[in-house]
Amino acid sequence: MLPSQALLPAVVLALTALQALASDTFLAAVYEHAVILPDPSEEPVPEGAALALMNKNMDVLEGAIKEAAQQGARIIVTPEDGIYGWRFTRESIYPYLEDIPDPVVDWIPCTDPLRFGPAPVQERLSCMARNNSIYVVANTGDKKPCDSSDPDCPRDRHYHYNTDVVFDAQGKLVARYHKYNLFRGETQFNYPKEPEAVTFETPFGKFGIFTCFDILFYEPAVVLVSKMQVDTVLFPTAWMNVLPFLTAIEFHSAWAMGMGVNLLSANTHNISMSMTGDGLFTPEGPAAYHYDSATEEGRLLLAELRTHPRLSPTYPPAINWSLYATSIKKFPGGNDTFSGAVRKDIFTFSELRHKDGNYTVCQGDLCCHLVYQMSNKSQDEVYVLGAFDGLHGSVIKYHWQICSLLKCPSTNLSTCGQPVEMAQTKFEMFSLSGTFDTSYVFPEVLYSGVQLAPGEFEVLRDGRLKSKHSTSEPLITATLFGRLYEKDQPHPLRISP
């Protein structure tokens, strides 16, 4: 038997290890990558040329991964299209794709690279994870052969999938996700036949993963959170910012708050396509975020997150999003309204003509209520309260309910709903609510210069989005963005070409 003094270091070591496993926080990272793009081509390039382009991007990603690991990050998310970009036809993307196996095969590509045939991209990603002892999340392309016995098999006898992969700190493939909701223009890829709800367990929480446009739909986004009960969602994206409601940082932060989970959002960076904005978002608000529409540089972000956010004493309570709004009557006298377009969605607007007041605007089944007081209304700035209840989208149609206090680009009311980034007017207070027909509502507040407002607003249990005090910056928009998934139309494009 060892003397007690000899046992002490072993006991301390064991306790330290247990504490690490039981830690209620972890350090996470996301990287916004200025992707090196291939030259546009209708025809496939040689495999060597495709790999050379991908290695240039992976050189950049590897630098970010090393830096994140050196700072103590346990996991890093890199963007959608971050390895090869996007300028592809179905034919020209083929040399960039690899056959990615189901993770049940228990495979470490770094130590066994040829087990499933040549897979240099998976090998290198696996080695990045293994050599830096960090989970690595990346987006790449999967190809799967098929034959004439499959009635949906494409003419070229391969399925192409926009695919996320996750390698653990030993370099093992632990997750593979095929993007289910392709954005318009992604004709180089196929739709999976069935939606995938991909999760995996780590010593620092339960994770789920999906890609970009997926975040707007019930499958897989709501399924992962509501049914699979993940703690953190990994979100590679190539997000084109659309004001006033769909800039990356405002909607992704709002989604994390509305769904009550951590969201690790890694965006591509291409200012010519309005792609920027990433962050580490929590149920309480952004832990760290970045938005840069001026430079061409990538950016690494790190933040400490709760391993199990639902167990946090500061976890937001359940919200009845329509409780307050349905309990009050339309304010006496009503307000003059007019129609205006946010992109192609026709909103019902009412101009805020006074420095303070109560307003109600209705459209369809939705009535939006606003109480406000401006602190320094600029004479050349116009704000409106807007409501929208209907289907959004030209080909893929999905149902929104939106209540929004927003700034117009000019005093000409016909401009209301068009993008605007700067403002001068601050508010002493605002309280926004709506008669939503859904429990899936996402609260957004966006300040001048496309800045978030962490800690400056709250959502009450009765569904009111309220400022805690006067706004520290001029306001662009305060919005409650609701999704009625059950009213979405069937997807017309989820078929194989």
N, C-alpha and C positions, 0 to 999 in steps of 0.2 A: 504494500500500500504506500502511495506517495505521501510525503508529509504535507500538512495543510498549506505551508508556504508555497510548495510546488504546484498545488492545485489552483491557487489564486489566479495566476495569469490565464489559465485555461478557462476558469469560470468567468473572468472579466471579458475574455474574447467571445465566449459563448453568449453572454448577456448583450454585448455590443452587436453581435450578429442578429440576435433576436430583436433588439431594438430597431435595427435597420429594416428588418423584415416587417416589423409592426409599425413603422413610421407612418404618421398620418399625412405627410406631405412628400412631394417629390419634385425634383427640378426637371423641367421639360423645355424643349427648344423647338422653334420653327424657323425655317429659312426661306425668305423671299428671293427667288433666283431670277436673275436677268438671263434668260435662256439663250444660248447660242443656237441660232436657227439654221436649218439646212437651206440650200438654194431650192427654190420651187422647181418641181419636176413632175411631169406626167408619168415618167417611166422609172422603174427601180434603179437605184444606184448599186454598184458592187457592194457585197457584204462588208468588205474591208473599209470602204469609204463610209458606210453607215456606222460601223463600229468606231471609226476615227472621230466622227462627229459626236457620238455618244460619250466617248472617253473624254473629250474636251469639256463637256458638261459635267461628267462625273468627277473630273479633276477639281472643278469649282465646288461641287457638293462635298467632296471628300475634305476639302479645307474647312468647310463649315462644320462638318461632322466632327473633325478632330478638335476644333475650337470649342464646340459645345461639350464634348466629352471632357476636355481639360478643365472646363468650368464646373463639371460635376453633373451634367445633364444625364438623365437615365434613358431618355427617348428623344428623337428628333424627327420631325415631319418635314419632307421636302415637297415641292409643288407638283400638281398635275402637269404633264407635258415637260417636266423638268429635265428629262434625259435626252429627248430628241425634238422637242418643239411641236409644231402643228401643221406646217405647210405640206399636206399630203393628200394624194388620192388613195383609193383602195389598193391600187397596184404599187404605187411608189412607197408605201409604208412597209411593205412585206419584209425587206431586208433588216428592218429595225426590230422585228418581233422575235421572241423566243418562246419555246414551249415551257410554260410555267406549271409544274405539277401541283396537285393538291397537297397541302401541308401535312396530311396524314402520313406521307411517305417518310417523315423524320429525316430530313436532308439538310446537311450543311454544305452548300456549294463551295465554300472556301477550301474545305479539306477533301472534297470529292466532286470536283467540277464536271466530270464527264459522265456521271451516273445516268443522266437522262439526255445525253448528247451534248454538243457544244452549247454552253450558256454563259458567255463571257460577261454579260451584264449582271446576271444573278450572282456569278462568282465574285465579281468585284464588289457589289453591294454587300454580300455576305462577309467578305473580308473587311470592309469598312466597319461593319458592326462588330465583328470578332476582334479585330485589332484595336478597337477603341472601347470595347466593353460597353456598348450602348445599343439600344434598340433603334433600328433605322427603318423609316417608312419612306417608300419611294413609289412613283407612278411610272409604269412602263407598258409594254404591249405583249399580250399573250396570243399565240396562234394554236388552234386546235384542228387537226385534220378531220374530215368527214367524207362520206361517200354517198352514192346514189340511193342507198337504203334509207337515208335521212331525207325526207321531203323538203326540209328547210335548208339543206346543205347549199351554200353559195356555189356559183359556177366554177370558182377557182379551187373548190374542194378544201377550203379552210375557213374556219370562223376566226375573226379578229376581235379581240376584246381590249378595251381600255381598262387597264388593270393596276390595282395597288398591291404592293407586296410589303410584308413586314418581316424583318430578320431580327432575332433576339440578340442578346449581348454575347452569345457564343457563335453567332452567325447562322443559326438554324432558321429555316423558313417556317414561320409560325402563323402566317395569315396570307390569304390571297383573295382579292375582291374584284369582281368584274362589274364595272359601272353599268347600272341598270337604266338610268335616265340620261340618254345621250342628248347633248345640246345640238341645236340645228347646225348643220355643216360638218358634223362628225361622221360623214358618210364612209370614212375608211374603216369604221368599226361596226360590229354586229351588236344587236341587243341580246343579252342572255335570255334564254327561254323562260327562266323563272328568276324572281328577285332573290338575292342572297343576303342573309343576315349574318355577317361575319363578326365574330367576337373572339377574344383570347384573353387569358388570365395572365397577370404578372404579379410579382411581389408588391407592386405599388398600384394595384387596382385592376378593374375589369374594363377592357377597351373594346370599342366597336370602330368600324371604318366604312366610309363611303366617299364619293367623289363629286365635287362641284355641284352640278345641277341637281344631283340626288337630294340635296338639302331641302328642296322645296316640295318634296313628295312624301306621302305616307310610307311607301316602301322605297328604300329601306330605313329612312331617317327616323320616323316615329316608332317603327317596330323595334329598332335597336334600343331606343330610350325607354319607351313605355312597356314593352313586353320583355325585352332581353335585359333591361335594368343595367345597362353599362354605366360606368362612372365617368368615362372620358371618351369623346369621339375624335378620331383622327381624320383630318379633312384636307387632303391634297386638292388644290383648286387652281383653275385658270380663270379668274373672275374679272369680267369686264364691268367696271363701275357704272352704275346708272343712278344718278340723282333724280328725285329726292329721297327714295326709300331703299335703293338696292346698291349702295356702295358696300364694298366688302366689309369694312370694319363695322359699319353701323348695323347691317343685317346679321352678320355672324355673331356679333356681341349680343344683339337682341335675341337671336335664336338660342344661344347658350342660356340666357336668362329665362326665356319662355319655356324651355325644355328642362331646365334645372340640372345641366351637366356641364363638365368642362368641354371646351371645343378647341382643338389645336389646329388652327387654320393657317396653311402654308400656301401662299399665292405665287404665281409667276409675276415677273416684273417686266412690263413692256408698255411704256407710257404712250407710244403711238397708238396702241389699242386700248388705252385707259385701263390697263391691268396693273394694279398695285393695291396694297393693303393686306396685311396679315396680322395675326395676333394669337395670344393665349387668353381665352375668354372663359369666365366662370359664371355660376348662377348669380353671383353678386355683382358682376360687371367685369370689365377687362382687367386682367393682371398685367398685360403688356400688349401694346399694339404699335403698328407702324403704317404710315400712309405717306407716300412720296411720289408726286406726279411731276417732279422737276428734274430729277437726275436719272441716270441709267444704271444705278448701282443696286446690287443685291443687299440684303440685310438679315443678320442673325438676331433673333430675339430669344431670351430666356426668362423664365419666371417659375416661382415656387407655387405649386398647386396642391390642393387637397386630394389625397388618394381616394377618399370616399366622400365626395361633397355632400351627399344626402345626410351624412352623420354630423355635419358641421353645425355648431350652435347658431351660426349666422345664416343657415340655409333658409331661403325664402319660404314663407308659408304657402299653402295652396290658395289659389286665387279664383274667385268667381268673377270672370271677366265682364259679366253683364249685370251684376247685382246692383250697383249704384245707378247705372244708366236706366235700367228698367224700373227703378223705384221713383223716378222723377218724371214730371210732365214736361212737355215742350214749353220753353220759356214764353211768357205772355207776349203776344204780338208777332212772334216769329221774326225771321230775318229775310231780307231780300237775297235771293240765290241766283246763281248763273252757272252755266256749264263750262268746263274746261278740261283739257286733255293732259294727262300724265302719260307720256308716250301715246299709246292708242286707247288708253282707258279713259272713258268719259266720267269725270267726277262732278259732283254737285258741290259748288263752292259758295261761301258767304264771306264777304269782306269784313274784316275787323275795323270798323270805322272810328272807333273811339280808343282812348288810351287804356280803358278797362271795360269789362262787360261780361255778360253771359250769352252764349250762343248755342243754337241747336241747328244741325243740318242733317237731313235724312235722305237716303236713297235706298230703294228696295226695302229689305227688312232691317236695315241698319240705320239707327239714329246716333249721331255723334254729338256729345255735349262738351262744351268748353267754358271754363271760368278762367279769367286771366287779368293781369295788370301789367302793363308795360312800364318800364322805369325811365326810358329815354327814347321814346318813339321818334325815329328819323322821319322827317316830312316827306322825303322822297322814297320811302319804303312802304310796301303794302304787304300785309299778312292776311291770310284767309284760313278759314276752317273748311276742310274738305271731307267728303264721304264717298266711298265707292263700295258697291256690293254687286259683284258679277264675275264673269269669266274673263281671265286674262290670257293673252297669247293668240297668235295667228293660226298656228297649226296644232300645237300641243296646248290644249285649253285647261286651265285649272282655276279654281274659285278663290278669289280674295274678298275679304272685308277689311276696309282700311278707314281709320279715322286719323286725320292729320291736321295739325296746326303748321302751316308752312309759309315761308317767305316767297313772294313772287319776284321774278327777275327785274321788273320795272313797275311803274305806276299804271301801265297799260294792263287792264285785267285780262286781256286775251293771252298774256304771257304766263299767267298763273299755271303752275304745274311743270313748266320748263325748268331745266337744270339751272341751279344757282349755287355758288360756293361761298360767297362772301355776304356778310350782313353787318349792320351797325346797331340794330335795336336789341336792347336787353330787356328781360322780363323780371318784374318783381316776384311774380308767381304765375303758375299755370296749373290747371287741373283738367285732364282730358279723359273721357270715358266713352263707351259705346255699348249698344245693345247687341253684342256679338252672339252669333248662333254656334259658337265653337269654343272649346277650352284651349285651343292652340292659338295663342295670341302672343306676339313678340313686340316688346316695348323698345322704341328707339328715340334717342335724343341726339341731334347733331348740331354742333356749333359751327360758327364761321370758320372757314379755312379747312373744312372737313375734319373736325376734331370731335372726339367723344366727350362725354360729360360724366366720367366715373364719380360716383358718390354724391352727385348733385340732384338726383331725382330718385323717386321710389314708386313702387306700385303697391297700393293698398289692397287689402284682402277683398275689398268690394269692387276691384277692377279699375280704380282711378290711377292714372299716371300723373304724379304730382312732382313739382319742383320742391326740394327741401328748403330752399331759400332763393334769393334772387340769383339769376344766372350770372356766372362769372364771365361769360363771353356772349357776344351776340348770337341769336338763335337762327338756325336755318330751318329746322323742322323738329317737331315732337310728334311721334307717330305711334299708333297701335295698329299693328299689321297682323291681321287674322287670316287663317287658312281653314277653309271648309273642305277637307279632303273628300268627304262623302259626296260632294257635288261636282267633283272633277269629271270631265268627259273621258271616255275610253281613249287610250293612247293610240293614235292612228298610224304611228311609224314603227311600233315595236314588232317588226317583222324582218326576216333576213332578206338582203338584196338578192 
